[in-house]
Amino acid sequence: MPNARPWQQLRLLLLVPGSAVLLYTGCRGDDSTFLPVPVTVSLENNENTLQGAPVHLFKGAETFPCCSVAPGLNRSVQDNVKYNDYIHFKAGRNGKIIGEVNCTCRNNCPSSRTTAGPSAQGFSARVKWDGTALVCEGPGGASSW
């Protein structure tokens, strides 16, 4: 029940004719009530190889030839994200996508129910390319945001 009051979260469970049990379903928030907050993401090339080749690190609809990042360096991107929503990232080399990840705003994401946009409390996160995969790293080193 979206936006239900605690007393509205009682359910009637009929076990057998003539008997009933009331169940409390708890206070689960409706994800649609969360407003987006700003996030600054550091896209990092942590690949440690002998050839030291740059990799293209993309957010969303970005594509080649944009966004080449040399080993040991990073680029920052900004976006807005809501609780339980995600941002899609890709890594590419030589015109081909070689890795993709969806970073989901969950446990450590400070999404707001009351304030959106630039005045909302934002946060920083990282997406790291290690030469084999993209990995999301949220506040405090969490594996999801």
PAVOFI-94924 format. One record per residue (C-alpha): residue number from 0; residue in three letters; x, y, z. Coordinates in Angstrom, 3 decimals. Layout:
% PAVOFI-94924
+-----+--------+----------+----------+----------+
! num ! residu !        u !        v !        w !
+-----+--------+----------+----------+----------+
! NUM !    ALA !        X !        Y !        Z !
...
+-----+--------+----------+----------+----------+
This chain:
% PAVOFI-94924
+-----+--------+----------+----------+----------+
! num ! residu !        u !        v !        w !
+-----+--------+----------+----------+----------+
!   0 !    MET !    0.000 !    0.000 !    0.000 !
!   1 !    PRO !    1.828 !    3.118 !   -1.120 !
!   2 !    ASN !    1.763 !    5.917 !    1.453 !
!   3 !    ALA !   -0.292 !    3.797 !    3.848 !
!   4 !    ARG !   -0.636 !    4.789 !    7.480 !
!   5 !    PRO !    0.421 !    2.137 !   10.043 !
!   6 !    TRP !   -3.192 !    1.392 !   10.902 !
!   7 !    GLN !   -3.870 !    0.925 !    7.184 !
!   8 !    GLN !   -1.208 !   -1.779 !    6.971 !
!   9 !    LEU !   -3.233 !   -4.356 !    8.846 !
!  10 !    ARG !   -4.423 !   -7.228 !    6.714 !
!  11 !    LEU !   -7.232 !   -9.636 !    7.419 !
!  12 !    LEU !   -6.282 !  -13.255 !    6.913 !
!  13 !    LEU !   -9.128 !  -15.776 !    6.821 !
!  14 !    LEU !   -7.888 !  -19.130 !    8.021 !
!  15 !    VAL !  -11.097 !  -21.083 !    8.231 !
!  16 !    PRO !  -14.687 !  -19.925 !    7.965 !
!  17 !    GLY !  -15.628 !  -17.962 !   11.048 !
!  18 !    SER !  -12.048 !  -17.232 !   12.218 !
!  19 !    ALA !   -9.638 !  -14.503 !   11.262 !
!  20 !    VAL !   -6.174 !  -13.248 !   12.155 !
!  21 !    LEU !   -4.902 !   -9.694 !   11.713 !
!  22 !    LEU !   -1.413 !   -9.395 !   10.242 !
!  23 !    TYR !    0.773 !   -6.300 !   10.403 !
!  24 !    THR !    2.632 !   -5.966 !    7.116 !
!  25 !    GLY !    5.205 !   -3.455 !    8.318 !
!  26 !    CYS !    6.345 !   -0.074 !    7.069 !
!  27 !    ARG !    7.895 !   -0.655 !    3.687 !
!  28 !    GLY !    8.543 !    2.591 !    1.901 !
!  29 !    ASP !    7.253 !    3.147 !   -1.601 !
!  30 !    ASP !   10.327 !    3.574 !   -3.851 !
!  31 !    SER !    8.424 !    6.014 !   -6.063 !
!  32 !    THR !    8.354 !    8.570 !   -3.232 !
!  33 !    PHE !   12.142 !    8.957 !   -3.276 !
!  34 !    LEU !   13.452 !   12.003 !   -5.112 !
!  35 !    PRO !   16.722 !   12.038 !   -7.074 !
!  36 !    VAL !   19.890 !   13.325 !   -5.451 !
!  37 !    PRO !   23.134 !   14.372 !   -7.150 !
!  38 !    VAL !   25.978 !   11.900 !   -7.407 !
!  39 !    THR !   29.520 !   12.555 !   -8.597 !
!  40 !    VAL !   31.113 !    9.389 !   -9.963 !
!  41 !    SER !   34.835 !    8.946 !  -10.454 !
!  42 !    LEU !   35.407 !    6.579 !  -13.411 !
!  43 !    GLU !   38.847 !    5.087 !  -12.730 !
!  44 !    ASN !   41.192 !    3.069 !  -14.914 !
!  45 !    ASN !   43.033 !    0.869 !  -12.402 !
!  46 !    GLU !   44.295 !   -1.556 !  -15.041 !
!  47 !    ASN !   47.826 !   -2.645 !  -14.236 !
!  48 !    THR !   49.225 !   -4.136 !  -17.437 !
!  49 !    LEU !   52.549 !   -3.933 !  -19.226 !
!  50 !    GLN !   51.128 !   -2.224 !  -22.320 !
!  51 !    GLY !   49.325 !    0.416 !  -20.220 !
!  52 !    ALA !   46.564 !    0.943 !  -22.777 !
!  53 !    PRO !   43.895 !    3.550 !  -22.130 !
!  54 !    VAL !   40.286 !    2.443 !  -21.853 !
!  55 !    HIS !   37.131 !    4.393 !  -22.700 !
!  56 !    LEU !   34.881 !    4.743 !  -19.630 !
!  57 !    PHE !   31.303 !    5.741 !  -20.469 !
!  58 !    LYS !   28.195 !    6.723 !  -18.527 !
!  59 !    GLY !   24.786 !    5.958 !  -20.008 !
!  60 !    ALA !   24.498 !    6.843 !  -23.700 !
!  61 !    GLU !   28.086 !    8.115 !  -24.120 !
!  62 !    THR !   30.004 !    6.315 !  -26.859 !
!  63 !    PHE !   33.282 !    6.191 !  -28.786 !
!  64 !    PRO !   35.529 !    8.147 !  -29.311 !
!  65 !    CYS !   34.652 !    9.924 !  -26.056 !
!  66 !    CYS !   36.100 !    9.409 !  -22.654 !
!  67 !    SER !   39.510 !    7.760 !  -23.012 !
!  68 !    VAL !   41.201 !    7.315 !  -19.623 !
!  69 !    ALA !   44.872 !    6.308 !  -19.277 !
!  70 !    PRO !   45.916 !    3.744 !  -16.628 !
!  71 !    GLY !   46.095 !    5.293 !  -13.168 !
!  72 !    LEU !   43.863 !    8.231 !  -14.144 !
!  73 !    ASN !   40.154 !    8.976 !  -13.834 !
!  74 !    ARG !   37.368 !   11.171 !  -15.130 !
!  75 !    SER !   34.408 !   12.506 !  -13.172 !
!  76 !    VAL !   30.784 !   12.484 !  -14.263 !
!  77 !    GLN !   27.671 !   13.790 !  -12.557 !
!  78 !    ASP !   24.128 !   12.515 !  -12.551 !
!  79 !    ASN !   21.043 !   12.318 !  -10.386 !
!  80 !    VAL !   19.865 !    9.014 !   -8.969 !
!  81 !    LYS !   16.909 !    7.846 !   -6.895 !
!  82 !    TYR !   16.870 !    5.101 !   -4.284 !
!  83 !    ASN !   16.634 !    1.662 !   -5.943 !
!  84 !    ASP !   17.492 !    3.156 !   -9.345 !
!  85 !    TYR !   20.740 !    2.632 !  -11.243 !
!  86 !    ILE !   23.216 !    4.288 !  -13.585 !
!  87 !    HIS !   24.692 !    2.227 !  -16.436 !
!  88 !    PHE !   28.452 !    2.332 !  -17.112 !
!  89 !    LYS !   30.566 !    0.782 !  -19.893 !
!  90 !    ALA !   34.232 !    0.230 !  -20.635 !
!  91 !    GLY !   35.511 !   -0.003 !  -24.187 !
!  92 !    ARG !   38.638 !   -0.383 !  -26.233 !
!  93 !    ASN !   39.288 !   -0.379 !  -30.014 !
!  94 !    GLY !   35.653 !    0.444 !  -30.771 !
!  95 !    LYS !   34.256 !   -2.505 !  -28.765 !
!  96 !    ILE !   32.514 !   -2.619 !  -25.400 !
!  97 !    ILE !   34.543 !   -4.860 !  -23.078 !
!  98 !    GLY !   32.674 !   -4.401 !  -19.801 !
!  99 !    GLU !   29.365 !   -3.110 !  -18.432 !
! 100 !    VAL !   27.867 !   -2.610 !  -14.983 !
! 101 !    ASN !   24.701 !   -1.133 !  -13.451 !
! 102 !    CYS !   25.443 !    0.676 !  -10.197 !
! 103 !    THR !   22.300 !    0.662 !   -8.068 !
! 104 !    CYS !   21.517 !    3.231 !   -5.410 !
! 105 !    ARG !   20.707 !    1.120 !   -2.336 !
! 106 !    ASN !   22.116 !    0.790 !    1.190 !
! 107 !    ASN !   24.489 !    3.755 !    1.281 !
! 108 !    CYS !   22.614 !    6.024 !   -1.086 !
! 109 !    PRO !   21.319 !    9.165 !    0.655 !
! 110 !    SER !   18.246 !    9.556 !   -1.560 !
! 111 !    SER !   15.703 !   11.916 !   -0.192 !
! 112 !    ARG !   11.951 !   11.808 !    0.240 !
! 113 !    THR !   11.718 !   15.590 !    0.575 !
! 114 !    THR !   14.474 !   17.408 !   -1.323 !
! 115 !    ALA !   15.608 !   16.863 !   -4.899 !
! 116 !    GLY !   18.102 !   18.478 !   -7.204 !
! 117 !    PRO !   21.186 !   20.541 !   -6.358 !
! 118 !    SER !   20.004 !   21.406 !   -2.825 !
! 119 !    ALA !   19.650 !   17.724 !   -1.874 !
! 120 !    GLN !   22.449 !   15.980 !   -0.015 !
! 121 !    GLY !   24.587 !   14.470 !   -2.744 !
! 122 !    PHE !   27.253 !   11.825 !   -2.552 !
! 123 !    SER !   30.354 !   10.557 !   -4.315 !
! 124 !    ALA !   30.964 !    7.084 !   -5.703 !
! 125 !    ARG !   33.498 !    5.282 !   -7.886 !
! 126 !    VAL !   33.382 !    2.889 !  -10.805 !
! 127 !    LYS !   36.701 !    1.103 !  -11.277 !
! 128 !    TRP !   38.049 !   -0.737 !  -14.312 !
! 129 !    ASP !   40.597 !   -3.365 !  -13.219 !
! 130 !    GLY !   41.396 !   -4.758 !  -16.674 !
! 131 !    THR !   38.712 !   -7.451 !  -16.543 !
! 132 !    ALA !   35.551 !   -5.871 !  -15.130 !
! 133 !    LEU !   33.873 !   -2.658 !  -14.004 !
! 134 !    VAL !   33.150 !   -2.524 !  -10.266 !
! 135 !    CYS !   30.816 !   -0.121 !   -8.417 !
! 136 !    GLU !   32.092 !    1.318 !   -5.164 !
! 137 !    GLY !   29.862 !    3.548 !   -3.102 !
! 138 !    PRO !   30.385 !    5.660 !   -0.011 !
! 139 !    GLY !   32.556 !    3.945 !    2.557 !
! 140 !    GLY !   33.769 !    1.348 !    0.056 !
! 141 !    ALA !   30.410 !   -0.396 !   -0.295 !
! 142 !    SER !   30.022 !   -2.659 !   -3.309 !
! 143 !    SER !   26.719 !   -0.980 !   -4.181 !
! 144 !    TRP !   25.776 !    2.630 !   -3.570 !
+-----+--------+----------+----------+----------+
